[in-house]
Amino acid sequence: MAGTVKPPVFTPFGTEGPTVFLSTDGNPPSHAGDGDFKVGDWIINTVPTASGVSHWVCTAGGTGATATFNAVATAA
């Protein structure tokens, strides 16, 4: 099995891969305001609460609040 498992190859953020944004007020992406979001982009919640949302992942691209995001909950 040695040699058959290879490390992933990452595209640098902001070039062709996803972009990471920060939410400093803990608001969900619907409050993200202007901006272009594409599938795979992340918005990291910099002020998460216990059992709250740690980040959101874009599942349908769009401009501003038209993009769709899935919330990822933190561990309790």
Rosetta blueprint (number, residue, H / E / L):
1 M L
2 A L
3 G L
4 T L
5 V L
6 K L
7 P L
8 P L
9 V L
10 F L
11 T L
12 P L
13 F L
14 G L
15 T L
16 E L
17 G L
18 P L
19 T L
20 V E
21 F E
22 L E
23 S E
24 T L
25 D L
26 G L
27 N L
28 P L
29 P H
30 S H
31 H H
32 A L
33 G L
34 D L
35 G L
36 D E
37 F E
38 K L
39 V L
40 G L
41 D L
42 W E
43 I E
44 I E
45 N E
46 T L
47 V L
48 P L
49 T L
50 A L
51 S L
52 G L
53 V E
54 S E
55 H E
56 W E
57 V E
58 C E
59 T E
60 A E
61 G L
62 G E
63 T E
64 G H
65 A H
66 T H
67 A L
68 T E
69 F E
70 N E
71 A E
72 V E
73 A E
74 T L
75 A L
76 A L
